[in-house]
Amino acid sequence: MAFTLQRLGVLADLKLRAKHRLYASDAEGLADNFVSLAVSGQAAPVFGHVGAQVDFQPTSFLRLSGGYHFVGYFGALGSLRAPTACTHASARSASDPACDYHPMGLADEPPGRAATGHRLWLEAQLQGRVGPLVLVGGARLERWLMNDPGAFWVNELYGVPQARADTTVTGGGAVLYAVLDAEGRRPELLVGAADEFAWSAGTEALLNRVGPAATLRAPTWGAMRDVSVQLAVLLYTHERYLQGVPSVALGFSAVTPDLVSLRTPR
């Protein structure tokens, strides 16, 4: 489970996972291997996604994923927005009235609309470590199919306009330094820089932000495992309305106990 506090409020990312280890290995680069099937979902004040995904991690440093989510917008806080004339969106100036997708809360919004749609994705993630340096990165190819509204809509998950049926590429990465290195049950503090991006093929809208990030991670906390708190202050380098503006995000994630193990007699 993961929770992120951002411009739309709290975004919850929940997974109920069945996980199977592929093979036994004591090598650091191979030990964390598995295949898993998960019921997953995301929820924010304006939308909800629910569906399933498959994760295949043959080594500790590579994970491949694919999944499907049913998408629902609640019509809250002025969403679902349907701008017009959204081709070449990033090439337009902030004062151009065409394809107006000002971030929610920064402009007067019309009454909200409810709608449903579909999201499919394929993703690759890489992570590695060289001494105290931790490197992570990944990219996701997504296909969105909305039942409504009109020719264009604003995907509030990424803050970019998309065509009604559209393909997006999203992802990012980070380079972090272990200020405190975890040993046994002690916490680990990582600081460094991170980058996030989203690009829509149907509207050519690009969002990118980069800046400092930090993660405080503990192997265990009570009954939870892999507990981490993340803080990032990312500056928009490419965004039609927010270029040069910082974005602050605070996140929390953890893995709950193995429910099957909890029910196994001791």
Backbone as JSON, one array per atom type, in Angstrom:
{
  "sequence": "MAFTLQRLGVLADLKLRAKHRLYASDAEGLADNFVSLAVSGQAAPVFGHVGAQVDFQPTSFLRLSGGYHFVGYFGALGSLRAPTACTHASARSASDPACDYHPMGLADEPPGRAATGHRLWLEAQLQGRVGPLVLVGGARLERWLMNDPGAFWVNELYGVPQARADTTVTGGGAVLYAVLDAEGRRPELLVGAADEFAWSAGTEALLNRVGPAATLRAPTWGAMRDVSVQLAVLLYTHERYLQGVPSVALGFSAVTPDLVSLRTPR",
  "N": [[0.84, -1.19, 0.0], [0.38, 2.31, -0.6], [0.5, 5.81, 0.03], [0.05, 9.07, -1.14], [0.45, 12.5, -0.7], [-0.75, 15.13, -2.51], [-1.5, 17.6, -5.09], [-4.23, 17.08, -5.58], [-5.16, 16.16, -3.23], [-5.17, 13.29, -1.11], [-3.7, 10.51, -2.61], [-4.34, 7.19, -2.89], [-2.77, 4.08, -3.22], [-3.29, 0.83, -3.63], [-2.63, -2.66, -3.18], [-3.44, -6.06, -3.34], [-1.74, -8.89, -3.09], [-0.72, -11.98, -4.55], [2.07, -13.93, -4.3], [4.87, -15.58, -5.7], [7.93, -17.17, -5.29], [10.55, -17.53, -7.66], [12.99, -18.95, -7.83], [15.63, -20.23, -5.71], [18.27, -18.32, -4.35], [21.32, -16.98, -3.11], [22.7, -14.86, -4.0], [23.11, -11.35, -4.25], [22.12, -9.93, -6.47], [20.22, -11.63, -7.48], [18.56, -12.72, -5.56], [16.08, -11.53, -4.82], [13.58, -12.48, -6.33], [10.59, -13.12, -8.19], [7.2, -13.98, -9.19], [4.07, -12.46, -9.52], [0.57, -11.99, -8.9], [-1.83, -9.51, -8.71], [-4.6, -7.83, -7.23], [-5.37, -4.59, -7.83], [-5.55, -1.05, -7.15], [-6.26, 2.49, -7.44], [-7.05, 5.5, -5.78], [-8.41, 8.73, -5.57], [-9.67, 12.0, -4.63], [-11.08, 12.73, -6.97], [-11.15, 10.62, -8.8], [-11.19, 7.03, -9.44], [-9.43, 3.98, -9.8], [-9.52, 0.55, -10.63], [-8.51, -2.85, -10.78], [-6.43, -5.4, -12.15], [-3.08, -6.74, -12.01], [-0.01, -8.12, -13.3], [3.16, -9.04, -12.16], [6.49, -9.62, -13.0], [9.5, -10.54, -11.85], [12.51, -11.39, -12.56], [15.07, -11.04, -11.6], [16.85, -9.28, -8.96], [17.15, -6.71, -9.84], [15.51, -6.1, -12.01], [12.2, -5.58, -13.11], [9.21, -6.52, -14.69], [6.02, -5.5, -15.71], [2.45, -5.68, -16.18], [-0.93, -4.66, -16.8], [-4.46, -4.01, -16.13], [-6.89, -1.48, -15.62], [-10.11, -0.5, -14.6], [-11.55, 2.6, -15.08], [-12.89, 5.29, -13.28], [-14.42, 8.43, -13.07], [-15.56, 10.76, -10.69], [-16.89, 13.15, -10.98], [-16.3, 15.14, -9.23], [-15.01, 18.18, -7.73], [-14.89, 19.76, -10.05], [-14.09, 18.07, -12.12], [-15.04, 15.75, -14.64], [-12.88, 17.18, -16.92], [-13.2, 18.63, -20.18], [-11.47, 19.84, -22.49], [-11.04, 21.64, -25.63], [-9.68, 21.48, -29.0], [-7.02, 20.36, -28.7], [-4.69, 19.49, -29.99], [-1.15, 19.45, -30.43], [-0.54, 20.46, -27.83], [1.52, 21.23, -26.01], [2.94, 23.09, -27.43], [1.52, 25.39, -27.38], [0.92, 28.64, -25.93], [0.64, 29.74, -22.48], [-1.36, 31.62, -22.33], [-3.02, 31.07, -24.41], [-6.31, 30.45, -25.38], [-7.21, 28.04, -26.39], [-7.51, 24.58, -25.76], [-7.54, 24.67, -22.86], [-6.27, 23.7, -19.91], [-5.77, 24.4, -17.23], [-4.25, 23.73, -14.07], [-6.24, 22.13, -11.6], [-7.95, 24.11, -9.26], [-6.54, 26.4, -9.73], [-7.93, 27.89, -11.48], [-11.25, 28.97, -12.43], [-13.61, 26.41, -12.46], [-15.87, 24.45, -14.49], [-19.05, 22.83, -13.7], [-18.67, 19.52, -12.36], [-18.23, 16.33, -14.1], [-19.26, 12.97, -14.46], [-17.72, 9.93, -15.53], [-16.62, 6.96, -17.26], [-13.96, 4.62, -18.07], [-11.11, 2.93, -19.56], [-7.93, 1.51, -18.82], [-4.86, 0.29, -19.87], [-1.62, -1.16, -19.42], [1.95, -1.56, -19.88], [5.02, -2.11, -18.28], [8.43, -1.41, -17.37], [10.95, -1.73, -14.97], [14.01, -0.74, -13.48], [16.57, -1.23, -11.09], [19.41, -0.57, -9.07], [22.54, -0.82, -7.27], [25.51, 0.8, -6.36], [27.96, 0.7, -4.23], [27.38, 3.26, -1.91], [25.53, 4.46, -3.57], [22.3, 4.51, -4.95], [20.37, 3.59, -7.66], [17.46, 4.07, -9.51], [14.88, 3.49, -11.91], [12.41, 3.77, -14.55], [9.9, 3.04, -17.08], [6.65, 3.43, -18.51], [4.28, 2.21, -20.74], [1.17, 3.21, -21.74], [-2.28, 2.67, -22.46], [-5.16, 4.45, -22.91], [-8.67, 4.5, -22.83], [-11.43, 6.28, -22.99], [-14.9, 6.52, -22.24], [-16.33, 8.82, -22.29], [-15.53, 12.25, -21.96], [-16.3, 13.9, -25.07], [-13.78, 14.75, -27.58], [-11.36, 15.22, -26.29], [-9.81, 15.06, -23.02], [-8.91, 15.73, -19.58], [-6.41, 14.12, -17.97], [-6.25, 13.61, -14.74], [-4.56, 12.17, -13.13], [-2.0, 12.49, -14.13], [-2.03, 15.11, -14.91], [-2.23, 16.06, -17.55], [-3.59, 16.84, -20.82], [-5.44, 14.54, -22.82], [-6.25, 12.59, -25.76], [-9.45, 11.14, -26.48], [-9.22, 8.35, -26.99], [-6.13, 7.24, -26.36], [-2.51, 7.08, -26.27], [-0.02, 6.97, -23.83], [3.21, 7.79, -22.51], [4.92, 7.28, -19.61], [6.93, 7.85, -16.65], [10.1, 7.79, -14.92], [12.94, 8.49, -12.77], [15.59, 8.1, -10.3], [18.5, 9.16, -8.53], [20.13, 8.28, -5.72], [21.74, 8.78, -2.55], [23.06, 6.89, 0.08], [22.81, 8.09, 3.08], [22.41, 7.23, 5.69], [23.0, 3.91, 6.24], [21.22, 0.93, 5.99], [21.38, -1.6, 8.4], [20.73, -4.74, 9.5], [18.0, -4.28, 11.52], [17.94, -1.56, 11.46], [17.07, 1.81, 10.38], [17.18, 3.3, 7.04], [18.48, 6.08, 5.32], [18.04, 7.85, 2.44], [19.16, 10.23, 0.12], [18.88, 12.51, -2.62], [18.36, 13.1, -6.11], [15.46, 13.35, -8.22], [13.39, 12.54, -11.07], [10.42, 13.03, -12.99], [8.12, 12.21, -15.59], [5.58, 12.71, -18.13], [3.96, 11.96, -21.15], [1.74, 12.57, -23.77], [0.57, 10.98, -26.63], [-1.57, 11.66, -28.31], [-2.12, 14.37, -27.92], [0.3, 15.55, -27.78], [1.23, 16.57, -25.41], [3.47, 17.43, -22.86], [4.84, 16.75, -19.74], [7.24, 17.45, -17.32], [9.28, 17.14, -14.45], [11.77, 17.92, -12.05], [14.02, 17.45, -9.29], [15.18, 17.72, -5.8], [15.06, 14.82, -3.66], [14.1, 12.63, -0.98], [14.27, 9.67, 0.99], [13.19, 7.87, 3.75], [13.66, 4.81, 5.1], [12.59, 1.79, 6.63], [13.3, -1.55, 7.59], [11.39, -3.01, 9.09], [8.37, -2.15, 10.84], [6.59, -2.38, 13.51], [4.03, -4.53, 12.68], [4.39, -4.22, 9.98], [6.32, -4.28, 6.9], [9.2, -3.16, 5.0], [8.88, -0.33, 5.21], [8.46, 3.01, 4.26], [9.03, 6.54, 4.03], [8.58, 9.2, 1.89], [9.84, 12.21, 0.5], [9.6, 14.79, -1.83], [10.65, 17.56, -3.73], [9.9, 18.89, -6.53], [10.74, 20.61, -9.46], [8.87, 22.06, -12.05], [9.89, 21.62, -15.28], [8.94, 21.33, -17.84], [5.87, 22.22, -18.62], [2.78, 23.51, -19.4], [1.49, 25.56, -17.89], [2.76, 25.68, -15.42], [5.52, 25.95, -15.49], [8.66, 26.21, -13.99], [7.62, 26.3, -11.45], [7.57, 24.93, -8.16], [6.77, 21.57, -7.15], [5.48, 19.86, -4.45], [5.6, 16.78, -2.86], [4.5, 14.33, -0.61], [4.97, 11.11, 0.58], [3.93, 7.8, 1.67], [4.65, 4.42, 2.2], [4.2, 0.86, 2.52], [4.52, -2.65, 3.26], [2.21, -5.04, 4.12], [1.75, -7.76, 6.51], [2.2, -11.23, 5.45], [-0.72, -12.69, 4.61], [-1.4, -15.36, 4.32], [0.62, -16.7, 5.72], [0.06, -15.79, 8.27], [-2.16, -17.27, 8.93], [-1.29, -19.8, 9.07], [-0.82, -22.64, 11.08], [1.31, -22.67, 13.93]],
  "CA": [[0.0, 0.0, 0.0], [1.11, 3.57, -0.65], [-0.33, 7.0, 0.09], [0.79, 10.26, -1.54], [-0.26, 13.76, -0.54], [-0.39, 15.97, -3.64], [-2.4, 18.72, -5.35], [-5.62, 16.65, -5.56], [-5.43, 15.54, -1.94], [-4.47, 12.03, -0.88], [-3.82, 9.46, -3.61], [-4.07, 5.89, -2.29], [-2.4, 3.03, -4.17], [-3.42, -0.39, -2.83], [-2.48, -3.92, -3.9], [-3.57, -7.34, -2.63], [-0.85, -9.61, -3.98], [-0.3, -13.36, -4.38], [3.45, -13.86, -4.76], [5.56, -16.88, -5.73], [9.35, -17.06, -5.6], [10.88, -18.32, -8.84], [14.1, -19.86, -7.55], [16.42, -19.88, -4.53], [19.6, -17.8, -4.62], [21.88, -16.12, -2.09], [23.36, -13.74, -4.67], [22.36, -10.11, -4.05], [21.45, -9.53, -7.69], [19.23, -12.63, -7.9], [17.79, -13.24, -4.43], [14.71, -11.0, -4.77], [12.92, -12.83, -7.59], [9.22, -13.6, -7.97], [6.12, -13.64, -10.09], [2.93, -12.18, -8.66], [-0.72, -11.53, -9.43], [-2.37, -8.6, -7.71], [-5.74, -6.95, -7.41], [-4.8, -3.28, -7.53], [-6.43, 0.1, -7.36], [-5.84, 3.82, -7.03], [-8.21, 6.32, -5.47], [-8.2, 10.12, -5.2], [-10.99, 12.64, -4.51], [-11.78, 12.94, -8.24], [-11.22, 9.43, -9.64], [-10.81, 5.75, -8.88], [-9.03, 2.93, -10.74], [-9.47, -0.77, -10.0], [-8.27, -3.9, -11.77], [-5.47, -6.43, -11.79], [-1.8, -6.64, -12.67], [0.95, -9.21, -13.17], [4.54, -8.59, -12.03], [7.49, -10.67, -13.21], [10.8, -10.03, -11.44], [13.44, -12.52, -12.66], [16.27, -10.7, -10.83], [16.62, -8.21, -7.99], [17.28, -5.38, -10.45], [14.6, -5.92, -13.15], [10.81, -5.99, -12.94], [8.31, -6.27, -15.81], [4.64, -5.52, -15.22], [1.37, -5.38, -17.11], [-2.19, -4.7, -16.08], [-5.67, -3.35, -16.61], [-7.72, -0.81, -14.63], [-11.35, 0.2, -14.95], [-11.38, 3.99, -14.65], [-14.12, 6.01, -13.0], [-14.34, 9.8, -12.57], [-16.73, 10.98, -9.84], [-17.51, 14.44, -11.22], [-16.01, 16.0, -8.07], [-14.0, 19.25, -7.85], [-14.81, 20.29, -11.4], [-13.69, 17.08, -13.12], [-14.06, 15.47, -15.65], [-12.8, 18.33, -17.8], [-13.16, 18.27, -21.61], [-11.04, 20.97, -23.32], [-11.15, 21.45, -27.09], [-8.53, 21.89, -29.83], [-5.85, 20.01, -27.9], [-3.52, 19.02, -30.73], [0.07, 20.25, -30.18], [-0.85, 21.21, -26.61], [2.7, 21.82, -25.37], [3.45, 24.18, -28.25], [0.69, 26.56, -27.17], [1.31, 29.46, -24.79], [-0.28, 29.65, -21.34], [-2.47, 32.55, -22.55], [-3.84, 30.59, -25.52], [-7.55, 29.9, -24.83], [-7.44, 26.69, -26.9], [-7.03, 23.5, -24.9], [-7.29, 25.2, -21.52], [-6.29, 22.67, -18.87], [-5.17, 24.91, -16.01], [-4.37, 22.81, -12.94], [-7.43, 22.33, -10.8], [-7.72, 24.98, -8.11], [-5.91, 27.64, -10.17], [-8.86, 28.57, -12.38], [-12.65, 28.61, -12.22], [-13.93, 25.19, -13.17], [-17.3, 24.2, -14.7], [-19.53, 21.71, -12.89], [-18.02, 18.25, -12.65], [-18.92, 15.32, -14.89], [-18.85, 11.6, -14.17], [-17.48, 9.14, -16.73], [-15.84, 5.75, -17.05], [-13.05, 4.31, -19.16], [-10.25, 1.77, -19.4], [-6.49, 1.79, -18.85], [-3.99, -0.88, -19.96], [-0.24, -0.71, -19.41], [3.13, -2.4, -19.78], [6.02, -1.32, -17.56], [9.72, -1.99, -17.05], [11.64, -1.0, -13.91], [15.37, -1.16, -13.18], [17.15, -0.65, -9.89], [20.73, -1.12, -8.77], [23.3, -0.14, -6.22], [26.96, 0.8, -6.45], [28.38, 1.27, -2.96], [26.28, 3.99, -1.28], [24.64, 5.04, -4.58], [21.15, 3.72, -5.37], [19.81, 4.09, -8.91], [16.18, 3.45, -9.87], [14.26, 4.13, -13.06], [11.45, 2.94, -15.25], [9.0, 3.68, -18.03], [5.39, 2.72, -18.65], [3.49, 2.48, -21.94], [-0.22, 3.09, -21.31], [-3.36, 2.91, -23.42], [-6.36, 4.94, -22.23], [-9.88, 4.53, -23.65], [-12.5, 6.87, -22.2], [-16.23, 6.47, -22.83], [-16.84, 10.18, -22.34], [-16.33, 13.16, -22.76], [-15.76, 14.51, -26.27], [-12.56, 14.31, -28.24], [-10.23, 15.36, -25.38], [-10.11, 15.1, -21.59], [-7.72, 15.97, -18.77], [-6.05, 13.01, -17.09], [-5.82, 14.24, -13.5], [-3.48, 11.39, -12.53], [-0.74, 13.08, -14.58], [-2.19, 16.54, -15.16], [-2.04, 16.38, -18.96], [-4.74, 16.54, -21.66], [-5.28, 13.38, -23.69], [-7.34, 12.28, -26.66], [-10.41, 10.18, -25.89], [-8.45, 7.11, -27.05], [-4.79, 7.81, -26.44], [-1.37, 6.34, -25.74], [0.88, 7.82, -23.07], [4.45, 7.24, -21.98], [5.19, 7.91, -18.32], [8.03, 7.2, -15.93], [11.02, 8.64, -14.19], [14.07, 7.82, -12.14], [16.22, 8.79, -9.19], [19.84, 8.8, -8.07], [20.08, 8.54, -4.29], [22.93, 8.44, -1.77], [22.7, 6.35, 1.4], [23.41, 8.83, 4.19], [22.38, 6.19, 6.72], [22.9, 2.63, 5.56], [20.5, -0.03, 6.82], [22.05, -2.82, 8.84], [19.79, -5.44, 10.36], [16.69, -3.66, 11.65], [18.09, -0.11, 11.52], [16.52, 2.5, 9.21], [18.07, 3.77, 5.98], [18.13, 7.4, 4.81], [18.56, 8.09, 1.09], [18.9, 11.58, -0.4], [19.4, 12.67, -3.98], [17.54, 13.83, -7.08], [14.49, 12.52, -8.93], [12.76, 13.13, -12.25], [9.18, 12.4, -13.39], [7.63, 12.75, -16.85], [4.4, 12.12, -18.77], [3.79, 12.48, -22.52], [0.56, 12.06, -24.44], [0.76, 10.96, -28.08], [-2.69, 12.28, -29.02], [-2.12, 15.82, -27.76], [1.7, 15.98, -27.71], [1.42, 17.3, -24.15], [4.61, 16.93, -22.12], [5.07, 17.21, -18.37], [8.47, 16.94, -16.71], [9.7, 17.86, -13.26], [13.0, 17.37, -11.5], [14.42, 18.14, -8.07], [15.69, 16.89, -4.72], [14.15, 13.84, -3.07], [14.66, 11.89, 0.15], [13.49, 8.52, 1.44], [13.55, 7.24, 5.01], [13.12, 3.47, 4.97], [12.87, 0.86, 7.72], [12.95, -2.92, 7.22], [10.14, -3.37, 9.77], [7.77, -1.19, 11.78], [5.46, -3.14, 14.03], [3.69, -5.68, 11.84], [4.61, -3.9, 8.57], [7.66, -4.45, 6.36], [9.6, -2.23, 3.94], [8.16, 0.91, 5.47], [9.23, 4.17, 3.81], [8.43, 7.86, 3.91], [9.28, 9.89, 0.8], [9.6, 13.64, 0.32], [10.21, 15.28, -3.07], [10.34, 18.93, -4.15], [10.26, 18.81, -7.94], [10.49, 21.83, -10.24], [8.36, 21.82, -13.41], [10.72, 22.13, -16.37], [8.08, 21.33, -19.01], [4.44, 22.2, -18.27], [2.28, 24.72, -20.06], [1.09, 26.59, -16.96], [3.49, 25.66, -14.15], [6.96, 25.9, -15.71], [9.4, 26.96, -12.98], [6.94, 26.23, -10.16], [7.89, 23.68, -7.48], [5.71, 20.66, -6.73], [5.89, 19.17, -3.23], [4.84, 15.55, -2.65], [4.86, 13.54, 0.57], [4.42, 9.76, 0.4], [4.15, 6.75, 2.67], [4.37, 3.1, 1.63], [4.54, -0.25, 3.4], [4.02, -3.97, 2.91], [1.58, -5.66, 5.28], [2.17, -9.16, 6.68], [1.69, -12.29, 4.58], [-1.97, -13.17, 5.22], [-1.38, -16.82, 4.34], [1.48, -17.11, 6.82], [-0.6, -15.49, 9.54], [-3.18, -18.27, 9.21], [-0.65, -21.11, 9.13], [-0.56, -23.03, 12.47], [2.72, -22.71, 14.32]],
  "C": [[0.88, 1.23, 0.0], [0.11, 4.72, -0.63], [0.55, 8.19, -0.25], [-0.1, 11.48, -1.35], [0.2, 14.7, -1.63], [-1.5, 16.97, -3.89], [-3.87, 18.34, -5.3], [-6.03, 16.06, -4.21], [-4.62, 14.26, -1.8], [-4.76, 11.06, -2.02], [-3.42, 8.15, -2.94], [-3.82, 4.87, -3.38], [-2.33, 1.72, -3.39], [-3.3, -1.63, -3.71], [-2.67, -5.08, -2.93], [-2.92, -8.38, -3.53], [-0.68, -11.08, -3.57], [1.05, -13.5, -5.06], [4.12, -15.23, -4.67], [7.01, -16.66, -6.12], [9.7, -18.01, -6.74], [11.97, -19.34, -8.57], [14.86, -19.35, -6.32], [17.81, -19.41, -4.95], [20.04, -16.91, -3.47], [22.6, -14.92, -2.69], [22.49, -12.49, -4.57], [21.57, -9.71, -5.28], [20.36, -10.48, -8.15], [18.24, -13.01, -6.81], [16.34, -12.79, -4.43], [14.03, -11.24, -6.11], [11.53, -13.37, -7.29], [8.36, -13.35, -9.2], [4.89, -13.44, -9.21], [1.72, -11.75, -9.47], [-1.38, -10.7, -8.35], [-3.68, -7.98, -8.16], [-5.27, -5.57, -6.96], [-5.8, -2.17, -7.8], [-5.78, 1.38, -6.89], [-7.09, 4.66, -6.79], [-7.76, 7.71, -5.04], [-9.58, 10.77, -5.12], [-11.76, 12.75, -5.81], [-11.92, 11.68, -9.08], [-10.89, 8.19, -8.83], [-10.47, 4.78, -9.99], [-9.05, 1.6, -10.0], [-9.31, -1.83, -11.08], [-7.27, -4.9, -11.26], [-4.17, -6.21, -12.56], [-0.94, -7.86, -12.39], [2.34, -8.6, -13.13], [5.48, -9.78, -12.18], [8.86, -10.07, -12.91], [11.8, -11.18, -11.45], [14.72, -12.3, -11.88], [15.92, -9.58, -9.86], [16.59, -6.84, -8.63], [16.33, -5.13, -11.62], [13.21, -6.42, -12.82], [10.01, -5.59, -14.18], [6.88, -6.42, -15.32], [3.67, -5.23, -16.35], [0.05, -5.45, -16.37], [-3.3, -3.96, -16.77], [-6.39, -2.71, -15.43], [-9.0, -0.29, -15.29], [-11.26, 1.57, -14.31], [-12.75, 4.62, -14.4], [-13.83, 7.4, -12.46], [-15.66, 10.13, -11.87], [-17.48, 12.27, -10.15], [-17.3, 15.41, -10.08], [-14.97, 17.05, -8.43], [-13.82, 19.74, -9.28], [-14.31, 19.33, -12.45], [-14.97, 16.31, -13.51], [-14.05, 16.61, -16.68], [-12.6, 17.89, -19.26], [-12.77, 19.49, -22.44], [-11.16, 20.63, -24.8], [-9.86, 21.91, -27.76], [-7.21, 21.6, -29.13], [-4.7, 19.38, -28.68], [-2.36, 19.98, -30.48], [-0.07, 21.08, -28.91], [0.37, 21.88, -26.0], [3.27, 22.98, -26.15], [2.66, 25.47, -28.04], [1.16, 27.33, -25.93], [0.27, 29.34, -23.69], [-1.49, 30.56, -21.52], [-3.39, 32.12, -23.68], [-5.12, 29.97, -24.96], [-7.86, 28.49, -25.31], [-6.82, 25.68, -25.95], [-6.62, 24.0, -23.52], [-7.39, 24.07, -20.5], [-5.53, 23.14, -17.63], [-5.29, 23.88, -14.89], [-5.57, 23.14, -12.08], [-7.09, 23.14, -9.56], [-7.09, 26.3, -8.49], [-6.79, 28.42, -11.14], [-10.28, 28.14, -12.05], [-12.98, 27.39, -13.08], [-15.44, 25.05, -13.38], [-17.76, 23.08, -13.78], [-18.89, 20.39, -13.32], [-18.88, 17.31, -13.46], [-18.38, 13.96, -14.48], [-18.68, 10.84, -15.48], [-16.65, 7.92, -16.35], [-14.93, 5.52, -18.25], [-12.18, 3.11, -18.79], [-8.8, 2.2, -19.55], [-5.74, 0.46, -18.88], [-2.55, -0.39, -20.01], [0.75, -1.87, -19.38], [4.24, -1.55, -19.2], [7.29, -2.11, -17.35], [10.4, -1.1, -16.01], [13.02, -1.61, -13.68], [15.81, -0.5, -11.89], [18.49, -1.34, -9.62], [21.43, -0.3, -7.73], [24.79, -0.31, -6.48], [27.49, 1.49, -5.21], [27.21, 1.98, -2.29], [25.28, 4.59, -2.26], [23.54, 4.04, -4.97], [20.55, 4.37, -6.61], [18.53, 3.34, -9.23], [15.61, 4.2, -11.07], [13.3, 3.19, -13.75], [10.61, 3.75, -16.21], [7.78, 2.79, -18.22], [4.68, 3.18, -19.92], [2.03, 2.2, -21.6], [-1.17, 3.38, -22.46], [-4.61, 3.26, -22.65], [-7.51, 5.0, -23.23], [-11.02, 5.04, -22.79], [-13.82, 6.81, -22.95], [-16.83, 7.85, -23.03], [-15.75, 11.02, -21.67], [-15.61, 13.53, -24.04], [-14.47, 13.93, -26.81], [-11.35, 14.33, -27.3], [-10.71, 15.41, -23.93], [-8.8, 15.33, -20.83], [-7.52, 14.8, -17.81], [-5.46, 13.59, -15.81], [-4.74, 13.43, -12.78], [-2.13, 11.99, -12.88], [-0.83, 14.58, -14.84], [-1.93, 16.94, -16.59], [-3.32, 16.09, -19.73], [-4.43, 15.35, -22.57], [-6.45, 13.3, -24.66], [-8.24, 11.24, -25.99], [-9.85, 8.75, -25.9], [-7.01, 7.51, -27.32], [-3.76, 6.85, -25.86], [-0.46, 7.32, -25.02], [2.14, 7.04, -22.71], [4.76, 8.0, -20.7], [6.36, 7.2, -17.66], [8.87, 8.2, -15.2], [12.15, 7.84, -13.59], [14.63, 8.66, -11.01], [17.63, 8.27, -8.98], [19.92, 9.24, -6.62], [21.36, 8.07, -3.61], [22.5, 8.01, -0.38], [23.47, 7.09, 2.48], [23.48, 7.94, 5.43], [22.13, 4.87, 6.02], [22.26, 1.6, 6.49], [21.38, -1.23, 7.14], [21.12, -3.51, 9.82], [18.44, -4.76, 10.36], [16.77, -2.14, 11.71], [17.53, 0.56, 10.26], [17.61, 2.96, 8.26], [17.57, 5.12, 5.49], [18.83, 7.61, 3.48], [18.2, 9.5, 0.66], [19.5, 11.69, -1.78], [18.47, 13.49, -4.84], [16.64, 12.86, -7.84], [13.91, 13.29, -10.1], [11.49, 12.34, -12.57], [8.72, 13.03, -14.7], [6.37, 12.03, -17.28], [4.25, 12.78, -20.14], [2.61, 11.78, -23.16], [0.75, 12.13, -25.95], [-0.34, 11.74, -28.8], [-2.71, 13.78, -28.95], [-0.71, 16.41, -27.78], [1.95, 16.85, -26.48], [2.55, 16.63, -23.37], [4.66, 17.57, -20.74], [6.37, 16.6, -17.88], [8.81, 17.8, -15.51], [10.87, 17.13, -12.62], [13.38, 18.15, -10.24], [14.89, 17.19, -7.0], [14.61, 15.97, -4.14], [14.87, 13.11, -1.93], [13.7, 10.77, 0.54], [14.06, 8.01, 2.76], [12.86, 5.89, 5.04], [13.55, 2.6, 6.15], [12.47, -0.54, 7.29], [11.63, -3.38, 7.84], [9.68, -2.21, 10.63], [6.5, -1.84, 12.31], [5.24, -4.37, 13.17], [3.98, -5.44, 10.37], [6.08, -4.06, 8.2], [7.91, -3.42, 5.26], [8.83, -0.92, 4.03], [9.03, 2.09, 5.02], [8.37, 5.42, 3.77], [9.26, 8.62, 2.88], [8.87, 11.36, 0.77], [10.33, 14.09, -0.94], [9.74, 16.71, -3.32], [10.83, 19.06, -5.59], [9.83, 20.08, -8.69], [10.0, 21.45, -11.63], [9.31, 22.45, -14.43], [9.95, 22.2, -17.68], [6.64, 21.16, -18.53], [3.88, 23.54, -18.73], [2.01, 25.86, -19.07], [2.01, 26.72, -15.74], [5.01, 25.64, -14.32], [7.68, 26.8, -14.72], [8.79, 26.92, -11.6], [7.29, 24.91, -9.48], [6.63, 22.88, -7.13], [6.23, 19.86, -5.55], [4.99, 17.95, -3.04], [5.4, 14.82, -1.43], [4.19, 12.18, 0.45], [4.75, 8.82, 1.54], [3.81, 5.42, 2.02], [4.84, 2.03, 2.6], [3.96, -1.53, 2.83], [3.45, -4.6, 4.17], [1.99, -7.12, 5.37], [1.53, -10.09, 5.66], [0.45, -12.89, 5.23], [-2.02, -14.68, 5.28], [-0.54, -17.32, 5.51], [0.82, -16.88, 8.16], [-1.61, -16.56, 9.91], [-2.6, -19.68, 9.27], [-0.37, -21.49, 10.59], [0.92, -23.1, 12.74], [3.01, -24.0, 15.05]]
}
